[in-house]
Amino acid sequence: MSTSKLHTSLILRDTIELNYKHSVSIAHRKKFAQFFTPFPIADLMAKWILGNNDLKTVLEPAFGLGVFSRALMAQKDDITVEGFEIDTTIFDNANRYFGDFENVKIQLQDYIYSNWQNKYDGIICNPPYFKFHDYDSKSVLREIETHLKYKLNGFTNLYTLFLLKSIHQLKPNGRCAYIIPSEFLNADYGKLVKAYLLKTNVLRHIIVINFDSNLFDDALTTASIILCANDNLTNKVQFSNVQDVQDLTKIEQLIANYPHLEDFQTFLCADLKPDIKWKTYYQPQNGIHFKNLVPFSNYAKVVRGIATGSNEFFTFNESKAQAFSIPEQCLLPCICKATDTKKPFFTKADFELLKSSNKNVFLLNALGSTNQNVIEYLKKGELEAIDKKFLTASRTPWYALENRPPAPIWVSVFNRTGLRFIRNEANISNLTSYHCIYPKQQNLFFQVEPDLLFAYLLTETAKQIFEDNSREYGNGLQKFEPNDINKGLMLDLGLLNEETIAKILSLYNQYRLAVLENKNSEAIIDAINQLFIEHYAENKKPKNSFTMLEMA
């Protein structure tokens, strides 16, 4: 096979992908999760595959426009490539470029349900990024579990299932290179995926693209490159961080030196724990600088806010309530958008201001109502098939709200500058833009005051320790699921003496007044933070602390 059939500019650049992006709609690309790999990344991954000296057969499970095949063929033209694609549009485009290549076979089939019997010397892929509710997860999981004899979480994202199938299809000494979101490294469903990677003993490198850059310009996700080898040349795994495309030369050197791995951020496979967030292996950890840490669940329980299934139907402002003549007793006061809370304290006056500004601050609470206007509004919802939506269809009756009493503290779901905590002094409910925090009694002898807990949560110390348990998305965006916070660590407030607690609460009250009066309050929070540091800072240098990858 000769690469002369493709012009050099098409092989070594992203020209084909750019032409395609201009020829189809964004909606079409999103429907099929088509986010293209930049050629320098594809070239790096190809170098890993080419490290198999016996490379003859290559599989591209999500062929797209063949960027990986182009990168491979630019360096080795005696390989055969088999690709799979499900979108007829991109399939036709790919055949325009590869139709004359006898050694490239592209099939219009779903990779997950095809080709289980074949094995390959090299497998290289940028799989589709679909969450469990965006594909037929039950059918796909059944297919994967049947062939792998391995049980997976029902919330597993499709891209990891592609990876597991590909590992199953590696020949002895075969190599696999995948570029996928980093999410699975730190998500609950990823535990079983990581366990499978360790069980098969094929994982060699995890290269994490720095979270300040977004590799795919159309997708809000971070990227990681997973390099696997079905050999017995090492029992270690190395984690690497790269800041930008220019840093890829450092990774090329790592690939060239395989199976000799550097000591930095390198671990025995047997020492990796699948049930923890793997960011602990490749990102600096803040919690190691403090002593006497306990799970946050010791002091509080975090659950998500109310999920209505149709905010447009269930949320009300004053005008809408009047238009449909919905009585006040059937409207539950609720914060509906994170942007409606500006300060760390949300008061009754803040609620009244939102209400008078005609913001959505109510939820329809129709359970048990005999009011005719409410009944007519529910009939309207049924005519619009609101009762057939994913969440409403699973409730009895469909319009019943989830049982969430007002939480004393709210915490943001997404953030870029650390978790944002809100003291809910208005005592109202909240939708899913915030999680609910319910303080609880730790033991018979100590129950944390909500104000003391909130004073701690406002500090940089608290936010930095929680950051160890976050999930990262594109452009520095962080997300916290309820269990990320429940399982996150915090300082053990039960060890504080009464004198220190009194100082903290005194400062907290000063801070609250300053915030409500729109005065500068940063110095007060800094003083609270300093009190916690004095009591909990770890004096000796922590062991096993990690810094960003710095290679000569």
N, C-alpha and C positions, 0 to 999 in steps of 0.2 A: 504494500500500500504506500503510495507516495503523497506527501503533503503538498506537492506542487499543484494538486487539484484545487486547493484553496489558496487564495491570495494571502501572502504573508501578513498583510494588515488585518485580515479576518482571523487568522490563527492566533496572533500574539496580542490582540487587543480585544476590546469589548464592542467592536463595531457591529457585529451581528445582533447582540443584545440591544444596543441603542436603536438600531433600525426597527427591531421588533417592538420595542416600547413605544415608539412613535406611531406604529401602525395599528396597535390594538388599544382598547380602552383600559383605564385603571381598574374598572369594575371587573373586566374579564380576567385580568391578571390576579386580582384578589380572589376571585371565585376559585381559581386553581392554585392559589398560594404561590404565584410565580415571582420570586425574588431572586434576582440573578447574582451569581458569585462573581466578584471582580476578578479579572484575569490574573493579577499577581497572586491572589489567594489560591485560585485554581492551580496555578503553576507550582506553588509551594506544596499543595496536596499531591499533585502528580509526582513530585520528586520523592515523596514517601512511597508511593506505589512502585515507582521505578527502582526503588532500592531492593526489590525482589528480583534477584538475578535470573530467576526462572520465569519471569513474567511473559505470558503468552496470551492469556484470556483475561479480559476486563469486563466488568459489569457496571453499567450506569443505571441504577434503579429509577432515577428521575431525570431523564435525558435532557429535557429542555432543548436548548440550542447547542448542546454538545461542547460546552466550554472545557470540560475536563478531558474529553476525547481530543480536543484540539491541543490542549497543553501536553497530553501524553504523546500524540503523534508528532508533535514538533521535535521530540527527542528520540522517539522509537517508533519506527514505521512497520514493524513486523508483528504487531499485536492484532488480535481480533476483539472487537467491541460489540457487546450486546446491550441495547438500551431499551427502557420501557417508558411509555408516556401515555397519559389518558386524555389529554386535550388535543382534539383534532387540529385546531388552529396552529398550535406550536409544532405539532407533529408534521404538518404539511410544510411549515417553514424549515424545520430541521432537514427534511428530505430534499429540499431545494439545494442544501449545501452538502449533504452526505449521501444522496441517492446513488451517486456513481462509485461510491467506495464499496468494493466487494467485501471488505473486512469489517464493515460497520453495518449492523443489523438493528434497526429500530422497530420495536413492536408497539402497536397501539393497544396496550393491555394494562390492567392494574397490577403493578408489581407485587403487591401484598398477596394477591390471589393466584399468582403465576410462578412457574419456574422454580418450585421448591427443590426439585431433584438435582439441579445443576450446581456445580461448585466452580469457583474462579480463583485465579492467581491474584487478582486485584479487584477491589470494589471501591468506587469513588462516587460521592453523592452529596447533593444539597437537596434534602427531601422536602416535601411540602409541609408547611407549618400549620397544622390544624389541631385545635383543641377538641376534646372528646365530644362536645356537643355539635361540632361542625362536620362530623363524619359518622358513619354507621359503626360506632365504637363497639357495640356488642358483637356484631358480625366479624369485624376485624380482629378483635381480641380472641374470639373463638378460633379463628384461623391461626393466629400466632400461637396461642396456647396449645392447640392440637399438635402442631408440628414441633414446637420447642419443649413440650411437656413442662411448661413453666407458667405459673399463675401470676397475673399482673393486675395492677390497680385499674379500676374502671374509669378513672379520670386521666389515664395515660394519654399524652399527646402523640399524634400519629408519627411525628418525625423520629421518636425513639423506637417505635415499632419497626420502622424501616431499618434502623441501625441494628436491632437485635436479629432481624431476619438475615441481614447481610453477614453478620458474624457467623451465623449458622452456615452460610454458603461459602465460607473461606476454605480453600484447599490447604493442606499442610504447607507451611511457610508463606501462605497467602497474606496479603496486606489489605487493610481497609482504611479509608480516609473519609470522614464525614464532617461537614460543616453544619452545625445545628445551633439553635438557641441554647444559651447557658442555663436556662430556667430549670431544666431537669436536675441539674447538679444540686439545687437547693430547694426543690419542691417536694412535697410529701409523696406524690406518685413516683418520683424519681428514685426512691429508696430501692424498689424492686428492680428497676433498670440498672442501677449501680451494682446491686448485688449480682445480677446476671453477668455484667462486665467482669466482675471479680471472679465469679465462679468459673467462667470460661478461660480465664487467665490470658486474655488477648490484649488487654488495655496497656498501652505503652506511654502515650503522651496525651495530655489535655492542655490545649493552648487557648487561653482565655483572652479575647479581645477586650482591651480596656473599656470600661463602661462609659467613659466620657465621649466615646466616638460611636457612631451608629454605622455599622458596616453596610447595611441594606438601607438605601435612602427612602424606601417606601414602607419599611416595617419597623414598628417600635419594639425592637428586641435586641438583646445582646447576642454575640456570636461566640461560639467555641469550636475549635477544630479538634476532633477526636481521631487519634491515630492508633490503630490496632494491628497486631501481627500474630498470626497463628503459628508461633514458633516457641521454642523453649530457650531463647537466648538470654532472657533476663526475667527476674521475678520482681522488678521494680516498675513504678509509674512516676513520671515526672510531670509536674504542673509548671506551666510557663505563662507569663503575662506579656502582652505586646501593647504598645501605646498607639502605634499607627502602622501603616503599610510599610514604612521605611524600616521598621524593626524586624520585618520578616527575614532579613538576612541572618539574624541571630538564630531564628528557628531553623533555617536551612542548615546551619552549622550543626545544630543538635541532631537533625535528621541524618546528616552525613556521618556523624560519629556513632550512630546506633550500631551495636547494642550498648555502647559505653555511655552511660547517663551521668550527668553532673550530679554532685551531691545536693545542690541547692534545690529546695522544694521537691525532693525526690523521696519516695516512700516505698517500703516493701508493700507489695500487693496485700499481703496478709495483715498489714497494720491499718489499711484503709477501712473506715467504718461506713457502710452504706446507709445507716440510719441517721447520720448527722448531715448537716449542710456542708458540702465540700468546699465552700468558700474559705473554710478554716485552713485549707491546705494551700491556698493561693492568694489570699488577701490578708493584710494586717488585721489582727484581732484586737479590739479595744478592751475587752473584758479581762484579758490577762494582766492588765495593769492594776487590778483591784482584787482585794481579798474579801472573803465572806460573801460570796455571790450565791444566790438561790434562784430557782425558777420563779418567774413572775406569777405563775399560777399559785404559788404559796400565799400570795397576798390578794389576788384578784382573779376574776374570770373574764375572759374576752370572748364575745360572740359578735357575729356580724349584725349590722343593722337590719331593719325590716325590708324584706324584698317583696314588692307588691306583685310583680309579674307584668305590670303595665302602669308605669308611673303617670302616663298621660291620662289614664282613666281614673286612677285612685287619688291623685293629688288635686287639691283645691286651693284657690285663692278666694278672697272676699267676693270678687265679681262673679266667679263661677258658682260659688255657693248660692249667691242671690239669684243667678240666672236659672238654676235648677231647683231653687227653693228647698235646699237641703238644710234641715234644722241643725243648730249648733251642737246638740247632744250626739249627733251622728258624725261629727267631725273631730278627729283626734289631732291636737296640736303636734306639729312635727317639723324638724329641720329637714329639708328636702335636698339641698345642695350644699356642698362644702364651702362654696364661695359666699354663702349667706352668713358665715361666721367669720368675723375679721379679727377678733381678740381672743385671748386665752380664757375669757370668762363670757359666758352667754347668759344674759340676765332676762328677767321678765320684760324689762324696758326694751331690750333688743328684739324680743319676740313681737312686741306691740308695734315697733317701728317697721319690721318686715311686713306685718299684717296690714298696717295702714298704707304701705307702699305697694300693696296688691301682689305681694310675692306668694308663691305656693308654700303655705305653712300649715296645711291641714291634710289629713288622710281620711278617706271615707271609711267610717266604722259602722257598717250597715248590719252587722250580725244581730239578729233578734228584733230589728226595727220593723214596725208595722206602718210607718209613715208612708203615705201613698206616693209622695214625691220621690222618696228613696227607692221604693219598689219600681217606679217608672224609670228611674235612672239605671237600676240594675237590668231592667229589660232592654234598655238601650245598649248596655254593655254586651248582652247576649246576642243582640242583633249584629253587633260589630265583632262577634266571636272572641270577645275578651276572655270568656270562660273556657275557651279552647287553647289558650296559650300554655306554654310549657309549665309554668308554676301554678297558674290558676287551675288548670285541669287536674292537678294532683291534690287540690284542697277540697274539703267538704264543709260547708258549701264553698263554691269557687271564690267568693268575695270575702271570705274570712281572713282577717289580718293575722300575721304571725304574732305569737305571744311574746312581746318584748316590753317589759316595763321600762319606764324612763331610766336611763343609766346616769349615775352621778358624773361620769367622765366619758368623753368621746375621744377617739383617736383616729387620725386620718388613715385612709387606706393607701393612697399614693402620695409620694412626696419627692422632692429633689434636695431638700435642705434638712432632712431629719424629720422624725415623727412630730406631728402637731397634735397636742393634747388640748381639749376644751373642757372646762368645768361647767357642767350643765346646771346652772343655778335656776334656770327657768323650769326645770323638771319636765321637759317635753321629750317626745320620742324622736327617733332619727332613722332615716333611710340608710342604704348601704354605702353612701359616700363616707360614712364614719362607722367604725366598729364601736360596740358598747363595752364599757369597762365597769364591772360590778365588784367593788372591794368586798373582801370576805374575811371572816375571823380566821387567823392563822392557827391558833390553838386556844386552849382554855384560859391562858394567862395573857394573851396579847391579841388585840384587834387593832389593826392600823386605822387611824382616822383618815377619812377621805381627803381632808386638807393636807395632811402630812404626806400621803401617797402622791397627791397631785403636785405638792411642792417639789418632791423628788423628780417626778416625771417632767417637770418644766426645765430641769437642768441639762446642760450639755453632757454631763456624765451619763445620765440615764439614756439620752438619745444615742450616744456613741456606743454604749454597751448593747442596746437593742439593734444597732446597725449590723452587728455580727450575725444577726439572724434574719436579715432582710433578703428579698429577692430583687435582682437587678434587671431592669429593662433598658431600652435604648436611651442614649443621651442623658445618662445619670439618673433616670427615673427609678425610684425604689417602690416596691410594693410589700405590704405586710398582710398576710392572711391572719385570722384570729389566732391560730395555733403557732404562728411565727412569734407572736407576742407572748402567748401563754407559755411556750417553751423557751422563750428568751430569758436571759439572766438579768437580775437586778441586785442592788445592794440589799443586804438583809437588814431591814429597818428595825427589826425586833432587837437588834443589838445596841441601838442608840439609848443613851441614858436620858433621864427626864430633863436634865438641864439643856442638853443639846436639842432635844425635841422642842422645848420651849423657845429656844433661840430661832430654830427653823420656822416655827409657826408665827413668831413675832415678825420675822422678815417677810414671811409669806403674806401676812395681812397688810404689811406696808406695800408690798408688790401689788397686791390686788387693788388697793386704793389708787396707787399710781397709775395702773393700767386703766381703771375706770375713769380717772380724771385726765387721761391722755397726757400724763407726765412721763418723763424718761424713767424707765424702770430697769434698764439693763444692769446697772451696778448692784441692784438688790438681788437679782437672780444670780449674778456672779458671786455674791457673798454667800448665798445658800449653797451654790455649787462648791465653794471652797470648804464649807463645813463638812460636806460629804467626802471631799477629797482627803481632808485631814484625818477623818476617821477610817477610811477604807482603802486609801492608796497603798499599793504593794510597793514596799521600799526596794526590795531586791529586784534585780533585772530579771524579767520573765524568761522562762525557757521556751524554746520552740516558737518564738515569735518570728513572723515572716515579714519580709519587705518585698517590694516589687522587684521583678526580675532585672538584674543588672549584669549583663554579660559583656565581656570585652569584645 
